[in-house]
Amino acid sequence: MTGTSSYRLVASGQRLLIHLILLAGVSIMVMPFIYMVGTSFKPPPEVIAWPPTLLPRNPTLDNYALLQTAAPFGRFFLNSVIMATASTLGILVTSTLAGYIFSKFRFPGRDLLFIIVLSTAMVPFETYLIPLYLIAKDLKLINTYAGLTAPYLVMSFGIFLMRQNIGASILDELLDAARIDGCSEWRIFWQVVVPLSRSAISALAILAFMQAWMAFIWPLILATERQMYTMEVGLSIFQHRFTIEYGGITAGSTVSILPILIIFLLLRRHIIRGITLTGMK
C-alpha cells in the first residue's frame, strides 16, 4: 500500500508540474493579446507612458471612434470578410477534392504529382509575386475581389491534410460498397467522403480563413484604391513617417482578430482531431 501511495503521489506531482508548465506557456502566449486589448482602451498619454501598464487606468473608447474617422474601416472589414470567406470555400472544395483523388484513386504519375503539389508549400509567396501581379494585370483583376482571392483558392497543405485524413479514416471497402449500390463518384464524394471528413474540413477551414484574413503583401500590391483595402492593409494608415498611432492600431487589431476568434471557437472541437489524423497511416 505504501508503494502504491508513493506512486500515486509521484504521478500527481508530475501532472501538477505539467499543468504548471502548460499554464506558464499559455500565459506567455495570451499576455500580448491582453496587452493589445488593454492598449486599445488607453488614452494617448497612457499608451506611451513608462513603465507600461497591462490594463488601462482611464479607459476610453476614443481609439475605436478613431477607426470611423481616420478611414472607412467598415469597408475594410467587409473586404476582408469577402476575401477570407471566398478563399476558405475555395480551399475547402479544392483540397477535399484533390485529397480524395490522391488518396483513393490510382493513376500514372500520382505520387510525382502529389510531391510537386506538396513542394510548392516550400516556395515563398514573394518569389512569384511579380509574375502573379503581371498575370492579374493582364486579366484586368486589379482592384477586384476576384484578384484579391485568386492566389488563395488552393492550399498545398490543405491537400496534404485532406489526403492523409481521407486515407486514414475512410476504408476502401466502404467506397466499393457505395459503388456496388450504384452511386456515382460525385455522389460518393458528397454523401460519403465529405460527411466522414468533417473534423479535418473544420480544421482546414480555420487555417484557410486565418491565412486569407492575415494576408498583407498581396492585398497591399493589388489594391491600389482605398475602397479595396483589407483590414491588414488599412491598419497601415496609422503608421506615419515618423510616428505611429498605437491606440488606433491596437483598436483596429482588436476588431480584426474577432472573426478569427469566432471561427476558432465555433470549430475548436474539430481542429485537434483533424490535425492529429494527418499523421495516421
SULMO-V491327 format. One record per residue. PSI is psi in radians with two decimals (NA if undefined). NEAR is the number of other C-alpha atoms within 12 Angstrom. D_LAST is the distance of its C-alpha to the last C-alpha in whole Angstrom. Layout:
PSI_NEAR_D_LAST + PSI_NEAR_D_LAST
This chain:
-0.64_7_42 + -0.72_8_43 + -0.70_9_39 + -0.72_10_37 + -0.70_11_39 + -0.71_12_39 + -0.74_13_35 + -0.65_14_35 + -0.75_14_37 + -0.76_14_35 + -0.71_14_32 + -0.69_14_33 + -0.68_14_35 + -0.75_14_31 + -0.72_14_30 + -0.71_14_33 + -0.74_14_33 + -0.76_14_29 + -0.66_14_30 + -0.71_14_33 + -0.77_14_31 + -0.68_14_29 + -0.68_15_32 + -0.73_14_34 + -0.73_13_31 + -0.71_15_31 + -0.72_15_35 + -0.68_14_34 + -0.60_13_32 + -0.47_14_34 + -0.78_18_38 + -0.62_18_38 + -0.69_23_37 + -0.72_22_40 + -0.68_27_42 + -0.84_30_42 + -0.73_35_43 + -0.70_31_45 + -0.53_40_47 + -0.30_37_47 + 0.12_35_49 + 2.51_34_52 + 2.78_28_55 + -0.79_26_55 + -0.59_20_57 + -0.44_24_55 + -0.70_33_52 + 0.15_18_53 + 2.62_15_55 + 2.29_9_54 + 2.63_8_53 + 2.70_17_50 + 2.55_22_50 + -0.77_22_46 + 2.62_23_48 + 2.46_26_51 + -0.63_18_54 + 1.44_18_56 + 2.51_21_53 + 2.68_24_54 + 0.23_23_53 + -0.61_22_54 + -0.62_32_51 + -0.57_30_50 + -0.53_20_53 + -0.51_28_53 + -0.55_33_50 + -0.42_20_52 + -0.53_15_55 + -0.60_22_53 + 2.85_26_51 + 1.28_24_50 + -0.38_36_46 + -0.73_26_46 + -0.69_22_46 + -0.76_33_43 + -0.74_33_41 + -0.73_23_41 + -0.73_35_40 + -0.70_40_37 + -0.79_33_36 + -0.82_26_37 + -0.83_38_35 + -0.69_39_32 + -0.82_31_32 + -0.72_29_32 + -0.75_38_29 + -0.80_38_27 + -0.74_29_27 + -0.75_29_27 + -0.67_39_24 + -0.76_38_22 + -0.90_27_23 + -0.70_30_22 + -0.72_40_19 + -0.76_43_18 + -0.87_32_20 + -0.70_32_18 + -0.69_41_15 + -0.75_40_15 + -0.80_28_17 + -0.45_32_14 + -0.49_31_11 + -0.07_31_14 + 2.55_21_17 + 2.15_11_18 + 2.71_13_20 + 2.33_10_22 + 0.21_12_21 + -0.87_18_18 + -0.70_17_16 + -0.74_13_19 + -0.68_18_20 + -0.69_25_17 + -0.71_18_17 + -0.77_17_21 + -0.77_24_20 + -0.57_25_18 + -0.39_17_21 + -0.35_21_23 + -0.37_18_22 + -0.10_15_23 + 2.07_14_27 + 2.50_11_29 + -0.55_19_31 + -0.40_15_34 + -0.53_12_34 + 0.39_15_34 + -0.78_20_36 + -0.87_16_39 + -0.66_14_38 + -0.70_23_36 + -0.71_29_40 + -0.67_17_42 + -0.78_18_40 + -0.64_26_40 + -0.76_20_44 + -0.57_12_44 + 0.06_15_43 + 0.80_16_45 + 0.12_25_42 + 2.38_28_44 + 0.70_27_44 + 2.69_25_42 + -0.60_30_39 + -0.71_26_38 + -0.68_32_38 + -0.64_41_37 + -0.49_38_34 + -0.82_30_33 + -0.18_34_31 + 0.47_36_29 + -0.23_29_27 + 2.35_33_24 + 2.07_37_22 + -0.67_33_19 + -0.58_32_17 + -0.68_44_17 + -0.76_42_16 + -0.78_38_13 + -0.83_44_13 + -0.62_48_13 + -0.81_40_11 + -0.72_33_8 + -0.84_39_9 + -0.71_44_11 + -0.54_31_8 + -0.55_26_6 + -0.24_33_9 + 2.09_30_12 + 2.55_19_12 + -0.57_20_14 + -0.60_12_17 + -0.73_21_17 + -0.68_30_18 + -0.66_19_20 + -0.67_15_22 + -0.66_22_23 + -0.68_18_24 + -0.60_13_26 + -0.07_13_28 + 0.20_13_29 + 2.43_18_27 + 2.93_17_27 + -0.64_22_24 + -0.68_18_25 + -0.66_17_26 + -0.73_27_22 + -0.87_28_21 + -0.57_21_23 + -0.22_18_24 + -0.97_27_20 + -0.88_36_17 + -0.85_28_19 + -0.65_19_20 + -0.23_27_17 + 0.40_38_16 + -0.69_30_19 + -0.82_30_17 + -0.65_43_15 + -0.69_44_18 + -0.76_36_20 + -0.74_37_19 + -0.62_45_19 + -0.71_41_23 + -0.82_38_24 + -0.73_36_22 + -0.74_41_24 + -0.73_40_27 + -0.72_31_28 + -0.79_30_27 + -0.67_40_30 + -0.63_43_32 + 0.10_31_32 + 2.38_30_33 + -0.88_25_36 + -0.82_24_37 + -0.86_35_36 + -0.58_41_39 + -0.67_28_41 + -0.72_28_42 + -0.63_36_41 + 1.72_32_43 + -0.19_21_47 + 2.45_18_49 + -0.54_25_48 + -0.27_25_48 + 0.11_36_44 + 2.57_41_43 + 3.07_46_40 + -0.72_45_40 + -0.70_36_39 + -0.68_37_41 + -0.54_39_44 + -0.37_36_44 + -0.22_29_45 + -0.54_29_48 + -0.06_29_49 + 1.88_18_49 + -3.05_12_52 + -0.73_9_53 + -0.19_7_55 + 2.84_13_53 + 2.29_18_50 + 1.55_29_51 + -0.58_34_48 + -0.80_38_49 + -0.68_38_48 + -0.78_37_45 + -0.61_38_44 + -0.80_36_45 + -0.65_40_43 + -0.64_37_40 + -0.76_31_40 + -0.67_28_41 + -0.54_33_38 + -0.24_26_35 + -0.82_21_36 + -0.71_26_34 + -0.72_29_31 + -0.72_20_32 + -0.79_16_32 + -0.75_28_29 + -0.74_24_27 + -0.60_16_29 + -0.58_16_28 + 0.22_25_24 + -0.49_24_24 + -0.40_19_22 + -0.36_24_19 + -0.71_27_19 + -0.78_20_17 + -0.68_24_15 + -0.74_35_14 + -0.67_31_13 + -0.68_20_11 + -0.28_28_9 + -0.38_30_8 + -0.01_19_7 + 2.55_18_4 + NA_14_0
